[in-house]
Amino acid sequence: MMNSKTNATVAITGANRGIGLALCKTYLDRGNDVIAVCRQSSDELKSLPLEIIDSVDVSSAESITYLKSVIAGRKIDILINNAGILRSQSFDSLNYELMTEQFIVNALGPIRVAEALFESLSDGSKVALITSRMGSIEDNTSGGQYGYRMSKCALNIASKSMAIDFKPKGIAVALLHPGYVQTEMVNFGGEISAELSAGRLAERIDGLNLDNSGTFWHSNGEVLPW
């Protein structure tokens, strides 16, 4: 499998801020070519020496068709599906529209992206899905967050299927929990910085191969329960 430290082309969704932006910086520092995919770019992203493909909403079929047309014919060594949303909900405040929105973005979005860019992947390519331990059934000891938990659980099973389906082509797939990260999504109340999380995620992707494809990892290296 390709070493992801240098000379790789890395495509990252949700790249304009938070973990996505930190991943862009991490892979640039490693000497890689980075394609930053996002709905709307940011000043910080624009300041980096990378390619930006904006106006891409992973919940939109038209956006994904546009993304495919821009990348068509190019090789991607590492595809990181990072784009996601969190809409906090408890059982006494269920909102089914918000639950549906999270399914469309968090579970279906990464599949749309992987399908659209599959022809750009080849033997030795790697696909990383940024999921959450909140999608683990065994690990759920606090309840709540219905839409987010269900969407990430759905992403996990889809990612496991992709790992099986992609293996004959030599493409490895990882399910990665970034940790509780200090990002806007959680009002910056996390335990670790986006930069630390991104570095750990890159290490997990370094260690990804066809033998461990389909594993659900914490960014710190711990294998998480389903």
N, CA, C and O of each residue as an XYZ file, in Angstrom:
904
protein
N       0.838     -1.197      0.000
C       0.000      0.000      0.000
C       0.877      1.252      0.000
O       1.996      1.251      0.512
N       0.342      2.304     -0.581
C       1.117      3.538     -0.686
C       1.322      4.180      0.677
O       0.379      4.273      1.463
N       2.526      4.619      0.965
C       2.787      5.406      2.154
C       2.188      6.786      1.953
O       2.443      7.428      0.934
N       1.393      7.251      2.910
C       0.664      8.502      2.731
C       1.451      9.718      3.217
O       0.873     10.794      3.375
N       2.756      9.572      3.459
C       3.515     10.700      3.986
C       3.955     11.658      2.890
O       4.022     12.862      3.140
N       4.256     11.183      1.692
C       4.741     12.075      0.647
C       4.200     11.656     -0.712
O       3.835     10.502     -0.938
N       4.160     12.641     -1.609
C       3.884     12.399     -3.023
C       2.515     11.776     -3.302
O       2.335     11.125     -4.331
N       1.578     11.960     -2.427
C       0.231     11.452     -2.647
C      -0.708     12.614     -2.955
O      -0.470     13.746     -2.534
N      -1.771     12.321     -3.690
C      -2.839     13.286     -3.890
C      -3.957     12.946     -2.919
O      -4.505     11.844     -2.935
N      -4.285     13.918     -2.071
C      -5.246     13.708     -0.991
C      -6.445     14.625     -1.201
O      -6.286     15.842     -1.289
N      -7.640     14.050     -1.283
C      -8.870     14.827     -1.416
C      -9.614     14.784     -0.089
O      -9.817     13.710      0.477
N     -10.020     15.946      0.406
C     -10.632     16.060      1.726
C     -11.923     16.860      1.611
O     -11.907     17.986      1.113
N     -13.044     16.295      2.065
C     -14.309     17.040      2.073
C     -14.467     17.761      3.411
O     -13.831     17.407      4.404
N     -15.328     18.780      3.414
C     -15.504     19.578      4.626
C     -14.219     20.256      5.038
O     -13.878     20.310      6.220
N     -13.496     20.782      4.035
C     -12.108     21.210      4.245
C     -11.947     22.664      4.672
O     -10.821     23.110      4.896
N     -13.024     23.403      4.790
C     -12.875     24.844      5.000
C     -12.630     25.240      6.453
O     -12.231     26.373      6.720
N     -12.866     24.315      7.406
C     -12.679     24.666      8.813
C     -12.519     23.387      9.643
O     -12.650     22.272      9.139
N     -12.230     23.591     10.934
C     -12.209     22.481     11.870
C     -11.234     21.373     11.501
O     -10.104     21.631     11.086
N     -11.692     20.136     11.661
C     -10.841     18.971     11.397
C     -10.424     18.920      9.937
O      -9.284     18.570      9.630
N     -11.335     19.267      9.031
C     -11.010     19.236      7.604
C      -9.873     20.175      7.261
O      -8.960     19.802      6.525
N      -9.918     21.389      7.787
C      -8.857     22.359      7.553
C      -7.539     21.874      8.158
O      -6.480     22.010      7.545
N      -7.612     21.311      9.353
C      -6.406     20.788     10.006
C      -5.816     19.621      9.223
O      -4.596     19.482      9.146
N      -6.668     18.784      8.643
C      -6.177     17.689      7.805
C      -5.471     18.232      6.565
O      -4.445     17.693      6.149
N      -6.015     19.293      5.974
C      -5.352     19.909      4.818
C      -3.945     20.353      5.187
O      -2.998     20.095      4.444
N      -3.803     21.015      6.324
C      -2.487     21.495      6.758
C      -1.547     20.320      7.037
O      -0.369     20.361      6.679
N      -2.073     19.279      7.675
C      -1.250     18.112      8.006
C      -0.685     17.469      6.748
O       0.504     17.157      6.685
N      -1.531     17.273      5.753
C      -1.055     16.606      4.537
C      -0.186     17.518      3.687
O       0.701     17.032      2.986
N      -0.411     18.816      3.729
C       0.508     19.736      3.054
C       1.888     19.686      3.702
O       2.907     19.670      3.013
N       1.910     19.663      5.035
C       3.185     19.601      5.755
C       3.953     18.328      5.424
O       5.180     18.295      5.519
N       3.224     17.275      5.034
C       3.856     16.011      4.675
C       4.324     15.994      3.221
O       4.909     15.011      2.768
N       4.073     17.063      2.502
C       4.547     17.153      1.130
C       3.580     16.611      0.091
O       3.981     16.304     -1.032
N       2.308     16.490      0.458
C       1.313     15.949     -0.466
C       0.602     17.044     -1.250
O       0.611     18.212     -0.863
N      -0.010     16.645     -2.353
C      -0.899     17.525     -3.102
C      -2.295     17.371     -2.521
O      -2.807     16.256     -2.425
N      -2.914     18.475     -2.133
C      -4.196     18.418     -1.438
C      -5.289     19.074     -2.273
O      -5.122     20.180     -2.786
N      -6.404     18.373     -2.397
C      -7.609     18.909     -3.024
C      -8.618     19.137     -1.915
O      -9.105     18.182     -1.309
N      -8.935     20.394     -1.644
C      -9.847     20.758     -0.559
C     -11.252     20.956     -1.128
O     -11.477     21.837     -1.958
N     -12.180     20.137     -0.676
C     -13.561     20.177     -1.166
C     -14.452     20.735     -0.061
O     -14.381     20.292      1.085
N     -15.288     21.704     -0.409
C     -16.131     22.326      0.617
C     -17.320     23.027     -0.029
O     -17.352     23.235     -1.242
N     -18.289     23.385      0.793
C     -19.426     24.163      0.301
C     -19.004     25.609      0.047
O     -19.314     26.183     -0.997
N     -18.298     26.187      1.009
C     -17.848     27.572      0.877
C     -16.461     27.683      1.485
O     -16.247     27.287      2.631
N     -15.531     28.215      0.731
C     -14.161     28.307      1.204
C     -14.052     29.335      2.329
O     -14.976     30.111      2.577
N     -12.905     29.322      2.999
C     -12.627     30.273      4.072
C     -11.328     30.988      3.761
O     -10.538     30.524      2.939
N     -11.109     32.115      4.415
C      -9.875     32.864      4.182
C      -8.654     32.031      4.538
O      -7.641     32.078      3.841
N      -8.748     31.266      5.625
C      -7.611     30.447      6.038
C      -7.322     29.355      5.016
O      -6.163     29.063      4.721
N      -8.369     28.759      4.481
C      -8.168     27.726      3.461
C      -7.551     28.331      2.202
O      -6.659     27.740      1.592
N      -8.032     29.510      1.821
C      -7.527     30.172      0.619
C      -6.057     30.549      0.748
O      -5.367     30.722     -0.257
N      -5.582     30.677      1.970
C      -4.179     31.070      2.183
C      -3.212     29.900      2.017
O      -1.997     30.095      2.012
N      -3.742     28.692      1.882
C      -2.897     27.504      1.803
C      -2.578     27.148      0.348
O      -3.384     27.422     -0.540
N      -1.419     26.545      0.095
C      -1.024     26.173     -1.272
C      -1.650     24.849     -1.705
O      -0.980     23.819     -1.778
N      -2.933     24.901     -1.984
C      -3.663     23.701     -2.379
C      -4.742     24.064     -3.390
O      -4.980     25.239     -3.669
N      -5.382     23.050     -3.928
C      -6.486     23.250     -4.869
C      -7.802     23.241     -4.101
O      -8.039     22.357     -3.277
N      -8.650     24.219     -4.370
C      -9.949     24.305     -3.705
C     -11.059     24.042     -4.718
O     -11.102     24.662     -5.780
N     -11.943     23.129     -4.381
C     -13.170     22.916     -5.159
C     -14.322     23.242     -4.224
O     -14.703     22.428     -3.382
N     -14.871     24.440     -4.380
C     -15.958     24.833     -3.490
C     -17.307     24.704     -4.189
O     -17.385     24.188     -5.304
N     -18.349     25.164     -3.547
C     -19.732     25.015     -4.030
C     -20.140     23.553     -4.128
O     -20.975     23.189     -4.956
N     -19.544     22.710     -3.274
C     -19.873     21.288     -3.257
C     -20.597     20.969     -1.953
O     -20.012     21.030     -0.872
N     -21.870     20.629     -2.070
C     -22.706     20.199     -0.954
C     -22.887     18.694     -1.088
O     -23.491     18.229     -2.055
N     -22.369     17.919     -0.124
C     -22.391     16.466     -0.269
C     -23.803     15.887     -0.240
O     -23.995     14.711     -0.550
N     -24.790     16.701      0.127
C     -26.172     16.228      0.126
C     -26.860     16.452     -1.215
O     -28.008     16.047     -1.399
N     -26.167     17.091     -2.147
C     -26.750     17.466     -3.435
C     -26.187     16.616     -4.569
O     -24.973     16.563     -4.767
N     -27.065     15.956     -5.308
C     -26.628     15.143     -6.449
C     -25.949     16.018     -7.500
O     -24.968     15.601     -8.114
N     -26.462     17.218     -7.707
C     -25.866     18.131     -8.689
C     -24.447     18.520     -8.286
O     -23.549     18.579     -9.126
N     -24.250     18.783     -6.995
C     -22.921     19.142     -6.501
C     -21.932     18.007     -6.698
O     -20.784     18.233     -7.081
N     -22.382     16.789     -6.435
C     -21.496     15.643     -6.567
C     -21.159     15.389     -8.039
O     -20.038     14.995     -8.360
N     -22.115     15.611     -8.920
C     -21.843     15.498    -10.358
C     -20.796     16.519    -10.776
O     -19.903     16.218    -11.568
N     -20.913     17.722    -10.242
C     -19.929     18.776    -10.518
C     -18.549     18.367    -10.005
O     -17.553     18.526    -10.711
N     -18.485     17.843     -8.783
C     -17.215     17.397     -8.212
C     -16.576     16.320     -9.086
O     -15.374     16.350     -9.350
N     -17.383     15.384     -9.523
C     -16.873     14.310    -10.380
C     -16.302     14.864    -11.677
O     -15.266     14.398    -12.149
N     -16.970     15.852    -12.251
C     -16.506     16.415    -13.520
C     -15.180     17.145    -13.366
O     -14.353     17.130    -14.279
N     -14.972     17.779    -12.225
C     -13.723     18.518    -11.995
C     -12.548     17.562    -11.793
O     -11.439     17.839    -12.250
N     -12.785     16.442    -11.115
C     -11.705     15.517    -10.778
C     -11.531     14.406    -11.812
O     -10.541     13.677    -11.773
N     -12.466     14.275    -12.718
C     -12.441     13.172    -13.697
C     -11.078     13.037    -14.374
O     -10.484     14.022    -14.811
N     -10.594     11.790    -14.451
C      -9.335     11.507    -15.127
C      -8.103     11.662    -14.268
O      -6.994     11.381    -14.722
N      -8.277     12.108    -13.027
C      -7.140     12.289    -12.128
C      -7.125     11.181    -11.075
O      -8.168     10.622    -10.737
N      -5.956     10.877    -10.570
C      -5.798      9.824     -9.571
C      -5.841     10.407     -8.166
O      -5.211     11.427     -7.889
N      -6.582      9.759     -7.289
C      -6.636     10.127     -5.876
C      -6.037      8.989     -5.068
O      -6.483      7.846     -5.172
N      -5.038      9.296     -4.270
C      -4.400      8.285     -3.438
C      -5.115      8.122     -2.098
O      -5.241      7.008     -1.589
N      -5.580      9.230     -1.532
C      -6.290      9.200     -0.258
C      -7.538     10.072     -0.371
O      -7.453     11.254     -0.704
N      -8.677      9.486     -0.095
C      -9.939     10.218     -0.075
C     -10.436     10.240      1.360
O     -10.689      9.189      1.950
N     -10.578     11.432      1.923
C     -11.042     11.570      3.302
C     -12.422     12.223      3.299
O     -12.558     13.413      3.012
N     -13.430     11.439      3.618
C     -14.798     11.947      3.708
C     -15.011     12.494      5.117
O     -15.314     11.747      6.047
N     -14.852     13.783      5.256
C     -14.882     14.442      6.559
C     -16.146     15.278      6.777
O     -16.523     15.519      7.924
N     -16.804     15.723      5.715
C     -17.957     16.616      5.854
C     -19.048     15.967      6.691
O     -19.397     14.805      6.479
N     -19.584     16.721      7.641
C     -20.655     16.199      8.481
C     -21.301     17.309      9.287
O     -20.765     18.412      9.388
N     -22.469     17.003      9.865
C     -23.186     17.980     10.673
C     -23.683     17.319     11.959
O     -23.862     16.102     12.020
N     -23.900     18.138     12.976
C     -24.464     17.688     14.246
C     -25.618     18.612     14.613
O     -25.455     19.829     14.692
N     -26.782     18.018     14.834
C     -27.961     18.757     15.288
C     -28.404     18.129     16.605
O     -29.007     17.056     16.607
N     -28.115     18.783     17.714
C     -28.368     18.203     19.030
C     -29.853     17.960     19.259
O     -30.694     18.814     18.979
N     -30.156     16.753     19.785
C     -31.548     16.388     20.053
C     -31.632     15.404     21.210
O     -30.807     14.499     21.331
N     -32.630     15.590     22.052
C     -32.971     14.615     23.079
C     -34.351     14.055     22.734
O     -35.011     14.534     21.812
N     -34.778     13.039     23.481
C     -36.053     12.389     23.144
C     -37.240     13.339     23.303
O     -38.256     13.174     22.627
N     -37.123     14.326     24.184
C     -38.230     15.260     24.379
C     -38.160     16.463     23.443
O     -38.938     17.408     23.574
N     -37.216     16.419     22.494
C     -37.129     17.520     21.516
C     -36.814     16.977     20.121
O     -35.994     17.539     19.395
N     -37.473     15.884     19.761
C     -37.204     15.260     18.463
C     -37.710     16.136     17.324
O     -38.817     16.674     17.363
N     -36.859     16.258     16.312
C     -37.218     17.006     15.110
C     -36.839     16.122     13.930
O     -35.656     15.936     13.645
N     -37.842     15.577     13.242
C     -37.565     14.582     12.218
C     -36.935     15.181     10.965
O     -36.224     14.489     10.237
N     -37.187     16.446     10.715
C     -36.521     17.098      9.586
C     -35.015     17.193      9.844
O     -34.212     16.960      8.941
N     -34.637     17.535     11.076
C     -33.216     17.615     11.415
C     -32.577     16.229     11.422
O     -31.412     16.080     11.054
N     -33.335     15.214     11.839
C     -32.816     13.854     11.807
C     -32.558     13.413     10.371
O     -31.534     12.800     10.070
N     -33.498     13.733      9.492
C     -33.347     13.388      8.074
C     -32.157     14.118      7.463
O     -31.393     13.539      6.690
N     -32.005     15.394      7.815
C     -30.880     16.179      7.303
C     -29.546     15.528      7.675
O     -28.628     15.475      6.856
N     -29.443     15.034      8.915
C     -28.202     14.407      9.351
C     -27.947     13.094      8.613
O     -26.801     12.782      8.286
N     -28.994     12.328      8.349
C     -28.833     11.112      7.559
C     -28.313     11.439      6.162
O     -27.394     10.787      5.665
N     -28.899     12.441      5.542
C     -28.533     12.784      4.165
C     -27.073     13.232      4.085
O     -26.350     12.836      3.172
N     -26.643     14.055      5.038
C     -25.274     14.575      5.011
C     -24.269     13.553      5.545
O     -23.253     13.285      4.904
N     -24.552     12.986      6.712
C     -23.564     12.154      7.407
C     -23.458     10.733      6.881
O     -22.373     10.153      6.864
N     -24.590     10.166      6.449
C     -24.578      8.770      5.993
C     -24.548      8.653      4.471
O     -23.744      7.901      3.919
N     -25.421      9.392      3.798
C     -25.486      9.285      2.342
C     -24.419     10.110      1.642
O     -23.933      9.719      0.581
N     -24.047     11.251      2.223
C     -23.051     12.120      1.591
C     -21.740     11.420      1.282
O     -21.266     11.501      0.149
N     -21.131     10.733      2.250
C     -19.868     10.049      1.977
C     -19.982      8.959      0.906
O     -19.037      8.716      0.154
N     -21.146      8.308      0.845
C     -21.345      7.291     -0.193
C     -21.422      7.956     -1.565
O     -20.846      7.462     -2.535
N     -22.128      9.065     -1.639
C     -22.207      9.817     -2.906
C     -20.809     10.196     -3.393
O     -20.483     10.028     -4.568
N     -19.987     10.710     -2.474
C     -18.642     11.150     -2.842
C     -17.797      9.963     -3.296
O     -17.123     10.035     -4.324
N     -17.833      8.874     -2.531
C     -17.039      7.701     -2.879
C     -17.460      7.121     -4.223
O     -16.613      6.710     -5.016
N     -18.753      7.088     -4.481
C     -19.243      6.580     -5.769
C     -18.779      7.471     -6.915
O     -18.328      6.985     -7.952
N     -18.898      8.797     -6.713
C     -18.539      9.736     -7.772
C     -17.055      9.684     -8.108
O     -16.668      9.844     -9.265
N     -16.225      9.460     -7.093
C     -14.770      9.511     -7.297
C     -14.133      8.133     -7.387
O     -12.908      8.021     -7.403
N     -14.940      7.087     -7.445
C     -14.409      5.719     -7.429
C     -13.452      5.464     -8.591
O     -12.454      4.764     -8.426
N     -13.745      6.022     -9.759
C     -12.877      5.797    -10.920
C     -11.516      6.465    -10.755
O     -10.567      6.117    -11.457
N     -11.413      7.422     -9.832
C     -10.133      8.072     -9.571
C      -9.292      7.299     -8.556
O      -8.118      7.606     -8.347
N      -9.903      6.298     -7.931
C      -9.190      5.447     -6.984
C      -8.626      4.237     -7.719
O      -9.188      3.794     -8.721
N      -7.531      3.713     -7.226
C      -6.900      2.555     -7.872
C      -6.213      1.698     -6.827
O      -6.250      2.008     -5.636
N      -5.587      0.624     -7.271
C      -4.881     -0.270     -6.367
C      -3.896      0.523     -5.510
O      -3.012      1.194     -6.042
N      -4.044      0.450     -4.194
C      -3.187      1.202     -3.286
C      -3.824      2.448     -2.731
O      -3.304      3.031     -1.780
N      -4.945      2.879     -3.303
C      -5.647      4.048     -2.760
C      -6.278      3.706     -1.413
O      -6.512      2.541     -1.094
N      -6.544      4.741     -0.641
C      -7.164      4.572      0.675
C      -8.352      5.514      0.810
O      -8.320      6.646      0.327
N      -9.399      5.036      1.473
C     -10.576      5.853      1.745
C     -10.786      5.899      3.251
O     -10.872      4.858      3.903
N     -10.867      7.100      3.801
C     -11.119      7.271      5.226
C     -12.472      7.950      5.416
O     -12.746      8.987      4.812
N     -13.305      7.364      6.251
C     -14.602      7.939      6.585
C     -14.513      8.478      8.004
O     -14.288      7.714      8.943
N     -14.686      9.788      8.171
C     -14.663     10.370      9.511
C     -16.045     10.165     10.122
O     -17.005     10.859      9.785
N     -16.118      9.198     11.027
C     -17.366      8.851     11.672
C     -17.312      9.332     13.122
O     -16.680     10.348     13.407
N     -17.958      8.627     14.032
C     -17.947      9.004     15.441
C     -18.226      7.788     16.298
O     -18.980      6.898     15.903
N     -17.613      7.750     17.480
C     -17.930      6.675     18.411
C     -19.375      6.776     18.887
O     -19.906      5.841     19.486
N     -20.015      7.929     18.614
C     -21.430      8.074     18.942
C     -22.301      7.195     18.036
O     -23.496      7.032     18.286
N     -21.701      6.635     16.994
C     -22.400      5.679     16.152
C     -22.224      4.246     16.622
O     -22.727      3.315     15.992
N     -21.512      4.066     17.729
C     -21.322      2.730     18.297
C     -22.507      2.389     19.193
O     -22.876      3.180     20.061
N     -23.097      1.232     18.991
C     -24.222      0.800     19.830
C     -23.721      0.394     21.214
O     -24.299      0.780     22.230
N     -22.643     -0.387     21.245
C     -22.105     -0.852     22.526
C     -21.598      0.296     23.379
O     -21.706      0.254     24.605
N     -21.049      1.317     22.748
C     -20.420      2.422     23.475
C     -21.438      3.462     23.955
O     -21.070      4.387     24.679
N     -22.688      3.329     23.571
C     -23.701      4.314     23.930
C     -24.153      4.102     25.371
O     -24.942      3.204     25.662
N     -23.641      4.939     26.260
C     -24.021      4.857     27.674
C     -24.723      6.119     28.162
O     -25.070      6.221     29.339
N     -24.934      7.079     27.266
C     -25.510      8.359     27.689
C     -26.803      8.714     26.967
O     -27.462      9.686     27.336
N     -27.185      7.940     25.935
C     -28.436      8.210     25.227
C     -28.418      9.516     24.454
O     -27.360     10.102     24.222
N     -29.604      9.964     24.059
C     -29.730     11.242     23.357
C     -29.124     11.260     21.970
O     -28.716     10.229     21.435
N     -29.074     12.460     21.395
C     -28.457     12.703     20.086
C     -28.945     11.693     19.042
O     -28.145     11.058     18.356
N     -30.260     11.558     18.934
C     -30.839     10.510     18.106
C     -30.430     10.587     16.637
O     -29.933      9.604     16.086
N     -30.627     11.717     16.007
C     -30.312     11.830     14.589
C     -28.830     11.631     14.304
O     -28.463     10.949     13.348
N     -27.978     12.230     15.138
C     -26.539     12.120     14.914
C     -26.064     10.686     15.122
O     -25.332     10.143     14.295
N     -26.487     10.074     16.234
C     -26.073      8.702     16.502
C     -26.529      7.758     15.382
O     -25.750      6.932     14.906
N     -27.779      7.884     14.972
C     -28.297      6.983     13.941
C     -27.592      7.192     12.608
O     -27.309      6.228     11.897
N     -27.307      8.447     12.264
C     -26.647      8.718     10.980
C     -25.233      8.163     10.962
O     -24.788      7.644      9.938
N     -24.517      8.263     12.083
C     -23.153      7.747     12.137
C     -23.142      6.218     12.196
O     -22.238      5.585     11.650
N     -24.131      5.628     12.848
C     -24.248      4.173     12.843
C     -24.501      3.671     11.421
O     -23.945      2.655     11.005
N     -25.339      4.389     10.689
C     -25.597      4.032      9.290
C     -24.346      4.185      8.449
O     -24.072      3.352      7.585
N     -23.585      5.237      8.692
C     -22.317      5.426      7.973
C     -21.361      4.274      8.257
O     -20.665      3.799      7.361
N     -21.333      3.835      9.500
C     -20.422      2.747      9.862
C     -20.708      1.477      9.074
O     -19.783      0.848      8.562
N     -21.966      1.095      8.970
C     -22.275     -0.149      8.258
C     -22.036      0.019      6.761
O     -21.613     -0.923      6.090
N     -22.305      1.215      6.235
C     -22.019      1.466      4.821
C     -20.516      1.390      4.554
O     -20.085      0.848      3.537
N     -19.730      1.935      5.470
C     -18.274      1.915      5.323
C     -17.737      0.495      5.372
O     -16.820      0.148      4.629
N     -18.309     -0.331      6.251
C     -17.901     -1.737      6.330
C     -18.187     -2.451      5.009
O     -17.380     -3.254      4.540
N     -19.339     -2.153      4.417
C     -19.667     -2.743      3.114
C     -18.705     -2.268      2.037
O     -18.282     -3.053      1.188
N     -18.359     -0.985      2.069
C     -17.402     -0.465      1.093
C     -16.042     -1.139      1.239
O     -15.379     -1.429      0.244
N     -15.627     -1.390      2.480
C     -14.348     -2.060      2.697
C     -14.334     -3.424      2.018
O     -13.327     -3.820      1.431
N     -15.445     -4.136      2.098
C     -15.541     -5.456      1.462
C     -15.596     -5.320     -0.055
O     -14.919     -6.052     -0.777
N     -16.404     -4.381     -0.532
C     -16.593     -4.224     -1.978
C     -15.372     -3.638     -2.679
O     -15.129     -3.931     -3.850
N     -14.592     -2.801     -1.962
C     -13.433     -2.147     -2.568
C     -12.177     -3.020     -2.540
O     -11.231     -2.772     -3.288
N     -12.167     -4.030     -1.688
C     -10.953     -4.832     -1.498
C     -10.446     -5.477     -2.785
O      -9.236     -5.483     -3.010
N     -11.321     -6.026     -3.649
C     -10.809     -6.631     -4.888
C     -10.060     -5.652     -5.781
O      -9.232     -6.060     -6.596
N     -10.349     -4.360     -5.632
C      -9.642     -3.355     -6.429
C      -8.368     -2.873     -5.728
O      -7.635     -2.044     -6.268
N      -8.106     -3.394     -4.523
C      -6.903     -3.002     -3.798
C      -7.043     -1.712     -3.026
O      -6.048     -1.061     -2.709
N      -8.305     -1.327     -2.714
C      -8.580     -0.074     -2.005
C      -8.982     -0.394     -0.570
O      -9.929     -1.146     -0.339
N      -8.262      0.177      0.394
C      -8.544     -0.044      1.810
C      -9.406      1.085      2.363
O      -9.301      2.234      1.933
N     -10.259      0.737      3.324
C     -11.225      1.689      3.890
C     -11.108      1.698      5.410
O     -11.058      0.638      6.034
N     -11.064      2.891      6.013
C     -11.010      3.025      7.468
C     -12.192      3.843      7.967
O     -12.608      4.809      7.326
N     -12.730      3.447      9.119
C     -13.741      4.218      9.820
C     -13.041      4.871     10.996
O     -12.522      4.172     11.866
N     -13.014      6.197     11.044
C     -12.175      6.893     12.013
C     -12.963      7.876     12.873
O     -13.616      8.786     12.364
N     -12.887      7.671     14.191
C     -13.430      8.624     15.153
C     -12.327      9.621     15.493
O     -11.261      9.209     15.951
N     -12.548     10.919     15.285
C     -11.470     11.891     15.470
C     -11.136     12.212     16.914
O     -10.115     12.843     17.186
N     -11.991     11.785     17.854
C     -11.857     12.216     19.238
C     -12.830     13.357     19.497
O     -13.537     13.803     18.594
N     -12.856     13.819     20.731
C     -13.720     14.947     21.094
C     -12.919     16.216     20.827
O     -12.108     16.644     21.647
N     -13.164     16.800     19.668
C     -12.281     17.832     19.127
C     -12.872     19.231     19.315
O     -14.081     19.430     19.201
N     -12.012     20.176     19.600
C     -12.405     21.564     19.827
C     -12.718     22.251     18.501
O     -11.869     22.921     17.912
N     -13.962     22.066     18.045
C     -14.402     22.660     16.787
C     -15.709     23.425     17.004
O     -16.334     23.336     18.060
N     -16.096     24.165     15.993
C     -17.343     24.929     16.053
C     -18.545     24.009     16.247
O     -19.534     24.404     16.864
N     -18.465     22.764     15.715
C     -19.578     21.824     15.816
C     -19.991     21.582     17.268
O     -21.171     21.384     17.556
N     -19.008     21.599     18.188
C     -19.306     21.362     19.608
C     -19.026     22.614     20.432
O     -18.710     22.539     21.619
N     -19.149     23.780     19.767
C     -18.920     25.069     20.432
C     -17.541     25.129     21.101
O     -17.373     25.742     22.155
N     -16.569     24.483     20.470
C     -15.168     24.489     20.896
C     -14.992     23.933     22.321
O     -14.080     24.324     23.050
N     -15.892     23.011     22.692
C     -15.827     22.438     24.032
C     -15.135     21.101     24.090
O     -15.302     20.375     25.070
N     -14.362     20.743     23.077
C     -13.728     19.435     23.015
C     -12.532     19.288     23.938
O     -12.178     20.198     24.688
N     -11.920     18.111     23.860
C     -10.783     17.786     24.720
C      -9.440     17.942     24.021
O      -8.423     18.158     24.681
N      -9.420     17.833     22.684
C      -8.156     17.941     21.955
C      -8.322     18.925     20.807
O      -9.439     19.188     20.361
N      -7.209     19.465     20.332
C      -7.241     20.418     19.232
C      -7.476     19.707     17.906
O      -7.226     18.509     17.770
N      -7.955     20.462     16.942
C      -8.138     19.908     15.596
C      -6.806     19.471     15.009
O      -6.748     18.489     14.268
N      -5.729     20.190     15.333
C      -4.412     19.855     14.810
C      -3.928     18.507     15.352
O      -3.379     17.698     14.604
N      -4.131     18.267     16.652
C      -3.733     16.988     17.238
C      -4.564     15.856     16.647
O      -4.038     14.791     16.323
N      -5.859     16.093     16.512
C      -6.727     15.074     15.927
C      -6.307     14.747     14.505
O      -6.237     13.576     14.132
N      -6.026     15.771     13.709
C      -5.641     15.551     12.312
C      -4.357     14.739     12.213
O      -4.245     13.855     11.364
N      -3.388     15.032     13.074
C      -2.149     14.275     13.067
C      -2.371     12.808     13.405
O      -1.779     11.918     12.794
N      -3.230     12.571     14.384
C      -3.541     11.188     14.762
C      -4.297     10.466     13.645
O      -4.037      9.296     13.366
N      -5.231     11.171     13.013
C      -5.984     10.566     11.916
C      -5.051     10.177     10.773
O      -5.191      9.106     10.181
N      -4.096     11.060     10.468
C      -3.136     10.755      9.405
C      -2.311      9.514      9.752
O      -1.983      8.718      8.872
N      -1.980      9.353     11.020
C      -1.237      8.164     11.445
C      -2.071      6.895     11.255
O      -1.552      5.858     10.842
N      -3.356      6.989     11.557
C      -4.228      5.831     11.362
C      -4.317      5.479      9.873
O      -4.341      4.304      9.505
N      -4.366      6.499      9.034
C      -4.430      6.260      7.587
C      -3.112      5.678      7.091
O      -3.096      4.843      6.187
N      -1.996      6.128      7.691
C      -0.698      5.529      7.358
C      -0.734      4.014      7.569
O      -0.221      3.250      6.751
N      -1.344      3.597      8.668
C      -1.363      2.189      9.036
C      -2.454      1.378      8.376
O      -2.538      0.168      8.587
N      -3.292      2.020      7.581
C      -4.395      1.331      6.907
C      -3.869      0.469      5.769
O      -3.047      0.918      4.970
N      -4.345     -0.772      5.698
C      -3.993     -1.662      4.600
C      -5.149     -2.625      4.348
O      -6.170     -2.569      5.034
N      -4.991     -3.493      3.379
C      -6.083     -4.399      3.021
C      -6.380     -5.420      4.119
O      -7.490     -5.946      4.194
N      -5.408     -5.695      4.956
C      -5.628     -6.660      6.032
C      -6.501     -6.095      7.153
O      -7.287     -6.824      7.758
N      -6.362     -4.786      7.431
C      -7.170     -4.196      8.503
C      -8.280     -3.290      7.974
O      -8.912     -2.566      8.742
N      -8.512     -3.328      6.681
C      -9.576     -2.524      6.063
C     -10.924     -2.850      6.706
O     -11.235     -4.010      6.978
N     -11.715     -1.805      6.944
C     -13.027     -1.991      7.557
C     -13.024     -1.887      9.062
O     -14.058     -2.101      9.695
N     -11.872     -1.559      9.661
C     -11.773     -1.436     11.114
C     -12.273     -0.066     11.573
O     -12.096      0.937     10.882
N     -12.901     -0.043     12.751
C     -13.451      1.162     13.360
C     -12.463      1.620     14.436
O     -12.389      1.030     15.514
N     -11.706      2.678     14.132
C     -10.656      3.153     15.024
C     -10.988      4.495     15.676
O     -11.642      5.346     15.074
N     -10.534      4.665     16.898
C     -10.386      5.984     17.517
C      -9.098      6.559     16.938
O      -8.185      5.807     16.596
N      -9.015      7.875     16.825
C      -7.795      8.478     16.273
C      -6.562      8.154     17.107
O      -5.443      8.212     16.598
N      -6.752      7.809     18.397
C      -5.609      7.477     19.253
C      -5.102      6.058     19.040
O      -4.145      5.640     19.693
N      -5.733      5.307     18.130
C      -5.292      3.970     17.810
C      -6.138      2.865     18.414
O      -5.976      1.698     18.057
N      -7.037      3.214     19.322
C      -7.912      2.223     19.957
C      -8.932      1.711     18.940
O      -9.520      2.500     18.201
N      -9.144      0.389     18.900
C     -10.207     -0.176     18.075
C     -11.515     -0.063     18.848
O     -11.609     -0.512     19.991
N     -12.524      0.539     18.221
C     -13.790      0.824     18.893
C     -14.807     -0.306     18.654
O     -14.766     -0.973     17.619
N     -15.692     -0.510     19.591
C     -16.719     -1.541     19.447
C     -17.833     -1.071     18.505
O     -18.072      0.128     18.357
N     -18.499     -2.021     17.883
C     -19.625     -1.685     17.017
C     -20.868     -1.369     17.835
O     -21.918     -1.063     17.270
